[in-house]
Amino acid sequence: MKNGRNAHGRASRGLGGLERYAGYGLALAAAVVFGGWAGLALDQWLGTAPLFLLLGGLSAAGAGTYTIYVRLIVEPNKKAEEEREP
C-alpha cells in the first residue's frame, strides 16, 4: 500500500469504518455514564432514591440512540436525495 492506496489503486478505507462505529459506541456509553452520574448526584442532593439515576441514564441512552440513528440513517438518505436532484 502506497500513499493510502491498495494494490488495485483504490483509496484504502482502513478498517472498513470500524473507527466511526466504535466512536458511536463510545459516545453512547459516555452519555449513559454521564447521565447516570448526574442523576446519582441529583438523587444524593435531593434525597430521592434511584429516581434521577434511572431518568438520567435512560434519557441519555435515548438521546444517544436517536443521534446514532440520525447519523447512520437520516443523513445518508438526505445526502443521497440531494445528489439525485439536478
DSSP file (Angstrom, degrees, kcal/mol; ACC not computed):
  #  RESIDUE AA STRUCTURE BP1 BP2  ACC     N-H-->O    O-->H-N    N-H-->O    O-->H-N    TCO  KAPPA ALPHA  PHI   PSI    X-CA   Y-CA   Z-CA
    1    1 A M              0   0    0      0, 0.0     2,-0.4     0, 0.0     5,-0.2   0.000 360.0 360.0 360.0 128.4    0.0    0.0    0.0
    2    2 A K  B >   -A    5   0A   0      3,-1.2     3,-1.1     4,-0.2     7,-0.0  -0.994 360.0  -5.3-132.7 132.0    1.5    3.3   -1.1
    3    3 A N  T 3  S-     0   0    0     -2,-0.4    -1,-0.1     1,-0.3     3,-0.1   0.844 129.0 -54.5  56.8  37.6    0.1    6.8   -0.5
    4    4 A G  T 3  S+     0   0    0      1,-0.3     8,-3.1     7,-0.1     2,-0.4   0.691 112.8 118.3  74.5  17.4   -3.1    5.4    1.1
    5    5 A R  B <   -AB   2  11A   0     -3,-1.1    -3,-1.2     6,-0.3    -1,-0.3  -0.903  56.4-134.6-118.7 146.9   -3.9    3.2   -1.9
    6    6 A N    >   -     0   0    0      4,-2.6     3,-1.8    -2,-0.4    -4,-0.2  -0.155  44.9 -80.0 -86.3-171.8   -4.2   -0.5   -2.1
    7    7 A A  T 3  S+     0   0    0      1,-0.3    -1,-0.1     2,-0.1    -2,-0.0   0.724 129.7  54.1 -64.5 -21.9   -2.7   -2.8   -4.7
    8    8 A H  T 3  S-     0   0    0      2,-0.1    -1,-0.3     3,-0.0     3,-0.1   0.389 118.3-108.0 -93.7   3.2   -5.6   -2.0   -7.2
    9    9 A G  S <  S+     0   0    0     -3,-1.8     2,-0.2     1,-0.3    -2,-0.1   0.498  76.6 132.0  85.8   3.0   -5.0    1.7   -6.9
   10   10 A R        -     0   0    0      1,-0.1    -4,-2.6    -5,-0.0    -1,-0.3  -0.570  67.9 -93.5 -87.4 153.7   -8.2    2.4   -4.9
   11   11 A A  B     -B    5   0A   0     -6,-0.2    -6,-0.3    -2,-0.2     2,-0.2  -0.426  43.3-118.8 -64.8 135.9   -8.2    4.5   -1.8
   12   12 A S        -     0   0    0     -8,-3.1     3,-0.1    -2,-0.1    -1,-0.1  -0.549  16.6-159.3 -77.4 139.6   -7.8    2.4    1.3
   13   13 A R    >>  -     0   0    0      1,-0.3     3,-1.0    -2,-0.2     4,-0.8   0.236  26.0-141.1-102.9  13.0  -10.6    2.5    3.8
   14   14 A G  T 34 S-     0   0    0      1,-0.2    -1,-0.3     2,-0.2   -10,-0.0  -0.487  77.2  -5.7  67.7-122.9   -8.6    1.4    6.8
   15   15 A L  T 34 S-     0   0    0     -2,-0.3     3,-0.4    -3,-0.1    -1,-0.2   0.093 106.9 -94.7 -95.5  22.1  -10.7   -1.0    8.9
   16   16 A G  T <4 S-     0   0    0     -3,-1.0    -2,-0.2     1,-0.2    -4,-0.0   0.834  84.2 -46.2  73.7  33.1  -13.9   -0.5    6.9
   17   17 A G  S  X S+     0   0    0     -4,-0.8     4,-2.0     3,-0.0     3,-0.3   0.539  98.3 133.3  88.2   6.5  -15.4    2.2    9.0
   18   18 A L  H  > S+     0   0    0     -3,-0.4     4,-2.8     1,-0.2     5,-0.3   0.877  70.1  56.6 -57.4 -38.4  -14.7    0.4   12.3
   19   19 A E  H  > S+     0   0    0      1,-0.2     4,-2.1     2,-0.2    -1,-0.2   0.911 106.8  48.7 -61.2 -42.4  -13.4    3.7   13.8
   20   20 A R  H  > S+     0   0    0     -3,-0.3     4,-1.8     2,-0.2    -1,-0.2   0.937 114.8  43.3 -63.7 -47.9  -16.6    5.5   13.0
   21   21 A Y  H  X S+     0   0    0     -4,-2.0     4,-2.1     2,-0.2    -2,-0.2   0.865 112.8  52.2 -69.7 -36.1  -18.8    2.8   14.6
   22   22 A A  H  X S+     0   0    0     -4,-2.8     4,-2.6    -5,-0.2    -1,-0.2   0.886 107.9  53.5 -64.7 -38.0  -16.6    2.4   17.6
   23   23 A G  H  X S+     0   0    0     -4,-2.1     4,-2.4    -5,-0.3    -2,-0.2   0.894 107.1  50.9 -63.0 -40.0  -16.7    6.1   18.1
   24   24 A Y  H  X S+     0   0    0     -4,-1.8     4,-2.3     2,-0.2    -2,-0.2   0.921 111.4  48.3 -62.2 -43.9  -20.6    6.0   18.1
   25   25 A G  H  X S+     0   0    0     -4,-2.1     4,-2.5     2,-0.2    -2,-0.2   0.909 112.5  47.6 -63.9 -43.0  -20.5    3.2   20.7
   26   26 A L  H  X S+     0   0    0     -4,-2.6     4,-2.7     2,-0.2    -1,-0.2   0.897 111.3  51.0 -65.9 -39.3  -18.1    5.1   22.9
   27   27 A A  H  X S+     0   0    0     -4,-2.4     4,-2.2     2,-0.2    -2,-0.2   0.902 111.3  48.3 -64.8 -40.1  -20.1    8.3   22.7
   28   28 A L  H  X S+     0   0    0     -4,-2.3     4,-2.2     2,-0.2    -2,-0.2   0.932 112.8  47.8 -64.4 -45.9  -23.3    6.4   23.6
   29   29 A A  H  X S+     0   0    0     -4,-2.5     4,-2.5     1,-0.2    -2,-0.2   0.914 111.8  49.9 -61.8 -42.9  -21.5    4.7   26.6
   30   30 A A  H  X S+     0   0    0     -4,-2.7     4,-2.7     1,-0.2    -1,-0.2   0.893 109.8  51.4 -63.5 -39.5  -20.1    8.0   27.7
   31   31 A A  H  X S+     0   0    0     -4,-2.2     4,-2.8     2,-0.2    -1,-0.2   0.909 111.0  47.4 -64.2 -41.8  -23.5    9.7   27.5
   32   32 A V  H  X S+     0   0    0     -4,-2.2     4,-2.6     2,-0.2    -2,-0.2   0.914 113.4  48.0 -66.8 -42.4  -25.1    7.0   29.6
   33   33 A V  H  X S+     0   0    0     -4,-2.5     4,-2.6     2,-0.2    -2,-0.2   0.937 114.7  45.6 -63.2 -45.9  -22.4    7.1   32.2
   34   34 A F  H  X S+     0   0    0     -4,-2.7     4,-2.8     2,-0.2     5,-0.2   0.922 113.7  49.0 -64.4 -43.6  -22.6   10.9   32.4
   35   35 A G  H  X S+     0   0    0     -4,-2.8     4,-2.2    -5,-0.2    22,-0.4   0.901 113.5  47.0 -62.4 -41.1  -26.4   10.8   32.6
   36   36 A G  H  X S+     0   0    0     -4,-2.6     4,-2.5    20,-0.3    -2,-0.2   0.903 112.6  49.5 -66.2 -41.5  -26.3    8.2   35.3
   37   37 A W  H  X S+     0   0    0     -4,-2.6     4,-2.5     2,-0.2    -2,-0.2   0.920 111.8  47.9 -63.9 -44.4  -23.7   10.1   37.2
   38   38 A A  H  X S+     0   0    0     -4,-2.8     4,-2.3     1,-0.2    -1,-0.2   0.903 112.9  49.3 -63.9 -40.2  -25.6   13.4   37.0
   39   39 A G  H  X S+     0   0    0     -4,-2.2     4,-2.5    -5,-0.2    14,-0.5   0.892 110.2  50.6 -64.6 -40.1  -28.8   11.6   38.1
   40   40 A L  H  X S+     0   0    0     -4,-2.5     4,-2.5    12,-0.2    -2,-0.2   0.918 110.5  49.1 -63.7 -43.7  -27.0   10.0   41.0
   41   41 A A  H  X S+     0   0    0     -4,-2.5     4,-2.1     1,-0.2    -2,-0.2   0.912 112.4  48.3 -61.9 -42.0  -25.6   13.4   42.1
   42   42 A L  H  X S+     0   0    0     -4,-2.3     4,-2.6     2,-0.2     6,-0.3   0.896 110.2  52.2 -65.8 -39.6  -29.1   14.8   41.9
   43   43 A D  H  X>S+     0   0    0     -4,-2.5     4,-1.9     1,-0.2     5,-1.0   0.911 110.7  47.6 -61.4 -43.1  -30.5   11.9   43.9
   44   44 A Q  H  <5S+     0   0    0     -4,-2.5    -1,-0.2     2,-0.2    -2,-0.2   0.887 113.7  47.8 -66.1 -37.9  -28.0   12.4   46.6
   45   45 A W  H  <5S+     0   0    0     -4,-2.1    -2,-0.2    -5,-0.2    -1,-0.2   0.901 121.4  34.6 -69.6 -41.4  -28.7   16.1   46.7
   46   46 A L  H  <5S-     0   0    0     -4,-2.6    -2,-0.2    -5,-0.2    -1,-0.2   0.609 104.9-123.1 -90.6 -13.3  -32.5   15.8   46.8
   47   47 A G  T  <5 +     0   0    0     -4,-1.9     2,-0.3     1,-0.3    -3,-0.2   0.694  62.3 141.3  78.3  18.6  -32.6   12.6   48.9
   48   48 A T      < -     0   0    0     -5,-1.0    -1,-0.3    -6,-0.3    -2,-0.1  -0.731  50.7-125.4 -92.2 145.4  -34.6   10.7   46.3
   49   49 A A  S    S-     0   0    0     -2,-0.3     3,-0.3     1,-0.1     4,-0.3   0.739  71.0 -35.8 -63.5-122.3  -33.6    7.0   45.8
   50   50 A P  S  > S+     0   0    0      0, 0.0     4,-2.4     0, 0.0     5,-0.3   0.220 103.8 111.5 -91.3  20.3  -32.7    5.9   42.3
   51   51 A L  H  > S+     0   0    0      1,-0.2     4,-2.3     2,-0.2     5,-0.1   0.959  83.9  32.1 -58.9 -58.8  -35.3    8.1   40.5
   52   52 A F  H  > S+     0   0    0     -3,-0.3     4,-2.9   -13,-0.3     5,-0.2   0.773 114.2  61.8 -75.5 -24.9  -33.0   10.6   38.8
   53   53 A L  H  > S+     0   0    0    -14,-0.5     4,-2.3    -4,-0.3    -1,-0.2   0.947 110.8  40.1 -60.0 -48.4  -30.3    7.9   38.3
   54   54 A L  H  X S+     0   0    0     -4,-2.4     4,-2.7     2,-0.2     5,-0.3   0.924 117.1  48.5 -67.4 -44.7  -32.7    6.0   36.2
   55   55 A L  H  X S+     0   0    0     -4,-2.3     4,-2.4    -5,-0.3     5,-0.2   0.914 113.7  47.2 -62.3 -42.4  -34.1    9.0   34.4
   56   56 A G  H  X S+     0   0    0     -4,-2.9     4,-2.0     2,-0.2   -20,-0.3   0.933 115.5  43.9 -64.8 -46.9  -30.6   10.4   33.7
   57   57 A G  H  X S+     0   0    0     -4,-2.3     4,-2.1   -22,-0.4    -2,-0.2   0.916 117.2  45.0 -65.5 -43.7  -29.3    7.1   32.3
   58   58 A L  H  X S+     0   0    0     -4,-2.7     4,-2.4    -5,-0.2    -2,-0.2   0.891 113.5  48.7 -70.6 -39.0  -32.4    6.3   30.3
   59   59 A S  H  X S+     0   0    0     -4,-2.4     4,-2.6    -5,-0.3    -1,-0.2   0.891 112.5  49.3 -68.2 -36.5  -32.7    9.7   28.8
   60   60 A A  H  X S+     0   0    0     -4,-2.0     4,-2.6    -5,-0.2    -2,-0.2   0.901 111.2  49.7 -66.6 -39.8  -29.1    9.8   27.9
   61   61 A A  H  X S+     0   0    0     -4,-2.1     4,-2.4     2,-0.2    -2,-0.2   0.907 112.5  47.8 -64.0 -41.2  -29.4    6.3   26.3
   62   62 A G  H  X S+     0   0    0     -4,-2.4     4,-2.3     2,-0.2    -2,-0.2   0.924 113.3  46.6 -65.2 -44.6  -32.5    7.5   24.3
   63   63 A A  H  X S+     0   0    0     -4,-2.6     4,-2.2     2,-0.2    -2,-0.2   0.900 113.9  48.6 -65.4 -40.0  -30.8   10.7   23.1
   64   64 A G  H  X S+     0   0    0     -4,-2.6     4,-2.2     2,-0.2    -2,-0.2   0.898 111.3  49.5 -66.1 -40.6  -27.6    8.8   22.1
   65   65 A T  H  X S+     0   0    0     -4,-2.4     4,-2.4     2,-0.2    -2,-0.2   0.904 110.8  50.2 -65.0 -41.2  -29.6    6.2   20.2
   66   66 A Y  H  X S+     0   0    0     -4,-2.3     4,-2.5     2,-0.2    -2,-0.2   0.909 109.6  51.2 -63.0 -41.9  -31.5    8.9   18.4
   67   67 A T  H  X S+     0   0    0     -4,-2.2     4,-2.4     2,-0.2    -2,-0.2   0.914 110.4  48.5 -62.2 -43.0  -28.2   10.7   17.5
   68   68 A I  H  X S+     0   0    0     -4,-2.2     4,-2.5     2,-0.2     5,-0.3   0.913 110.3  52.4 -63.8 -41.7  -26.8    7.4   16.1
   69   69 A Y  H  X>S+     0   0    0     -4,-2.4     4,-2.7     1,-0.2     5,-1.2   0.925 110.6  47.5 -58.3 -45.9  -30.0    6.8   14.1
   70   70 A V  I  <>S+     0   0    0     -4,-2.5     5,-2.8     1,-0.2    -2,-0.2   0.926 114.6  45.9 -63.0 -44.5  -29.8   10.3   12.6
   71   71 A R  I  <5S+     0   0    0     -4,-2.4    -1,-0.2     1,-0.2    -2,-0.2   0.854 122.3  34.6 -69.0 -34.6  -26.1    9.9   11.7
   72   72 A L  I  <5S+     0   0    0     -4,-2.5    -2,-0.2    -5,-0.2    -1,-0.2   0.768 134.2  16.6 -93.3 -27.0  -26.4    6.4   10.2
   73   73 A I  I  X5S+     0   0    0     -4,-2.7     4,-1.5    -5,-0.3    -3,-0.2   0.821 125.0  39.9-112.6 -54.5  -29.9    6.5    8.6
   74   74 A V  I  ><S+     0   0    0     -5,-1.2     4,-2.5     2,-0.2     5,-0.2   0.948 114.0  48.3 -71.1 -50.9  -31.3   10.0    8.1
   75   75 A E  H  ><S+     0   0    0     -5,-2.8     4,-2.5     1,-0.2     5,-0.2   0.912 112.4  47.7 -61.6 -45.2  -28.1   11.9    7.0
   76   76 A P  H  > S+     0   0    0      0, 0.0     4,-2.3     0, 0.0    -1,-0.2   0.903 113.6  48.8 -62.7 -37.9  -27.0    9.4    4.3
   77   77 A N  H  X S+     0   0    0     -4,-1.5     4,-2.1     2,-0.2    -2,-0.2   0.909 112.2  48.5 -65.6 -40.8  -30.6    9.2    2.9
   78   78 A K  H  X S+     0   0    0     -4,-2.5     4,-2.1     2,-0.2    -1,-0.2   0.901 111.7  49.3 -64.7 -41.5  -30.7   13.0    2.8
   79   79 A K  H  X S+     0   0    0     -4,-2.5     4,-1.8    -5,-0.2    -2,-0.2   0.891 110.1  51.1 -65.1 -39.6  -27.3   13.2    1.1
   80   80 A A  H  X S+     0   0    0     -4,-2.3     4,-1.4     1,-0.2    -2,-0.2   0.887 109.6  50.2 -65.6 -38.9  -28.4   10.6   -1.5
   81   81 A E  H  X S+     0   0    0     -4,-2.1     4,-1.4     1,-0.2    -1,-0.2   0.898 109.1  51.4 -65.1 -40.2  -31.5   12.6   -2.3
   82   82 A E  H  < S+     0   0    0     -4,-2.1    -1,-0.2     1,-0.2    -2,-0.2   0.862 108.8  51.2 -64.9 -35.6  -29.6   15.8   -2.7
   83   83 A E  H  < S+     0   0    0     -4,-1.8    -1,-0.2     1,-0.2    -2,-0.2   0.807 107.8  53.4 -71.3 -29.6  -27.2   14.1   -5.1
   84   84 A R  H  < S+     0   0    0     -4,-1.4    -1,-0.2    -5,-0.1    -2,-0.2   0.807  89.6  90.7 -75.3 -29.1  -30.1   12.8   -7.2
   85   85 A E     <        0   0    0     -4,-1.4     0, 0.0     1,-0.1     0, 0.0  -0.446 360.0 360.0 -71.0 138.8  -31.7   16.2   -7.7
   86   86 A P              0   0    0      0, 0.0    -1,-0.1     0, 0.0    -3,-0.1   0.497 360.0 360.0 -72.6 360.0  -30.5   18.0  -10.8
